[in-house]
Amino acid sequence: MAPAVSTSADIAAPKPAENPIEKLRDEVESKSDYVGDTFVKEARDMHDGVTPERPIYGEAKLDEAKKLIDDGIPVMPLPFIPRKKAN
């Protein structure tokens, strides 16, 4: 008896909505504010109580992100590049 082997024609590429990284991107973008390159300042201001806390995402240089972590400010890298938005 021959084994059942799928061919490339039988294998469909995942639809964009099925891609877990795209699903994460959609969720982050719909539930968070994009703050762009002001991310470090916004995160620090929220941590220090200067501004109210809210979910944000944006961009930071590696050394700036490490400094936030060293200062006890919880941040994490996202597995995608943010779509550019106007602040």
MODELLER restraints for C-alpha pairs under 7 A, 6 or more apart:
rsr = mdl.restraints
at = mdl.atoms
rsr.add(forms.Gaussian(group=physical.xy_distance, feature=features.Distance(at['CA:16:A'], at['CA:22:A']), mean=6.53, stdev=0.5))
rsr.add(forms.Gaussian(group=physical.xy_distance, feature=features.Distance(at['CA:17:A'], at['CA:23:A']), mean=6.19, stdev=0.5))
rsr.add(forms.Gaussian(group=physical.xy_distance, feature=features.Distance(at['CA:21:A'], at['CA:79:A']), mean=6.97, stdev=0.5))
rsr.add(forms.Gaussian(group=physical.xy_distance, feature=features.Distance(at['CA:32:A'], at['CA:55:A']), mean=4.77, stdev=0.5))
rsr.add(forms.Gaussian(group=physical.xy_distance, feature=features.Distance(at['CA:32:A'], at['CA:56:A']), mean=4.89, stdev=0.5))
rsr.add(forms.Gaussian(group=physical.xy_distance, feature=features.Distance(at['CA:32:A'], at['CA:57:A']), mean=6.57, stdev=0.5))
rsr.add(forms.Gaussian(group=physical.xy_distance, feature=features.Distance(at['CA:33:A'], at['CA:55:A']), mean=6.37, stdev=0.5))
rsr.add(forms.Gaussian(group=physical.xy_distance, feature=features.Distance(at['CA:33:A'], at['CA:56:A']), mean=4.65, stdev=0.5))
rsr.add(forms.Gaussian(group=physical.xy_distance, feature=features.Distance(at['CA:33:A'], at['CA:57:A']), mean=6.26, stdev=0.5))
rsr.add(forms.Gaussian(group=physical.xy_distance, feature=features.Distance(at['CA:34:A'], at['CA:56:A']), mean=5.86, stdev=0.5))
rsr.add(forms.Gaussian(group=physical.xy_distance, feature=features.Distance(at['CA:34:A'], at['CA:57:A']), mean=5.11, stdev=0.5))
rsr.add(forms.Gaussian(group=physical.xy_distance, feature=features.Distance(at['CA:34:A'], at['CA:58:A']), mean=5.53, stdev=0.5))
rsr.add(forms.Gaussian(group=physical.xy_distance, feature=features.Distance(at['CA:34:A'], at['CA:87:A']), mean=6.78, stdev=0.5))
rsr.add(forms.Gaussian(group=physical.xy_distance, feature=features.Distance(at['CA:35:A'], at['CA:56:A']), mean=6.64, stdev=0.5))
rsr.add(forms.Gaussian(group=physical.xy_distance, feature=features.Distance(at['CA:35:A'], at['CA:57:A']), mean=6.17, stdev=0.5))
rsr.add(forms.Gaussian(group=physical.xy_distance, feature=features.Distance(at['CA:35:A'], at['CA:58:A']), mean=5.12, stdev=0.5))
rsr.add(forms.Gaussian(group=physical.xy_distance, feature=features.Distance(at['CA:35:A'], at['CA:87:A']), mean=6.15, stdev=0.5))
rsr.add(forms.Gaussian(group=physical.xy_distance, feature=features.Distance(at['CA:36:A'], at['CA:58:A']), mean=4.29, stdev=0.5))
rsr.add(forms.Gaussian(group=physical.xy_distance, feature=features.Distance(at['CA:36:A'], at['CA:59:A']), mean=5.41, stdev=0.5))
rsr.add(forms.Gaussian(group=physical.xy_distance, feature=features.Distance(at['CA:37:A'], at['CA:58:A']), mean=6.12, stdev=0.5))
rsr.add(forms.Gaussian(group=physical.xy_distance, feature=features.Distance(at['CA:37:A'], at['CA:59:A']), mean=4.97, stdev=0.5))
rsr.add(forms.Gaussian(group=physical.xy_distance, feature=features.Distance(at['CA:37:A'], at['CA:60:A']), mean=6.25, stdev=0.5))
rsr.add(forms.Gaussian(group=physical.xy_distance, feature=features.Distance(at['CA:39:A'], at['CA:57:A']), mean=6.71, stdev=0.5))
rsr.add(forms.Gaussian(group=physical.xy_distance, feature=features.Distance(at['CA:39:A'], at['CA:58:A']), mean=5.11, stdev=0.5))
rsr.add(forms.Gaussian(group=physical.xy_distance, feature=features.Distance(at['CA:39:A'], at['CA:59:A']), mean=5.88, stdev=0.5))
rsr.add(forms.Gaussian(group=physical.xy_distance, feature=features.Distance(at['CA:39:A'], at['CA:60:A']), mean=6.40, stdev=0.5))
rsr.add(forms.Gaussian(group=physical.xy_distance, feature=features.Distance(at['CA:40:A'], at['CA:60:A']), mean=6.36, stdev=0.5))
rsr.add(forms.Gaussian(group=physical.xy_distance, feature=features.Distance(at['CA:40:A'], at['CA:64:A']), mean=6.99, stdev=0.5))
rsr.add(forms.Gaussian(group=physical.xy_distance, feature=features.Distance(at['CA:45:A'], at['CA:51:A']), mean=5.68, stdev=0.5))
rsr.add(forms.Gaussian(group=physical.xy_distance, feature=features.Distance(at['CA:46:A'], at['CA:52:A']), mean=5.81, stdev=0.5))
rsr.add(forms.Gaussian(group=physical.xy_distance, feature=features.Distance(at['CA:46:A'], at['CA:53:A']), mean=5.22, stdev=0.5))
rsr.add(forms.Gaussian(group=physical.xy_distance, feature=features.Distance(at['CA:47:A'], at['CA:73:A']), mean=6.51, stdev=0.5))
rsr.add(forms.Gaussian(group=physical.xy_distance, feature=features.Distance(at['CA:69:A'], at['CA:75:A']), mean=6.69, stdev=0.5))
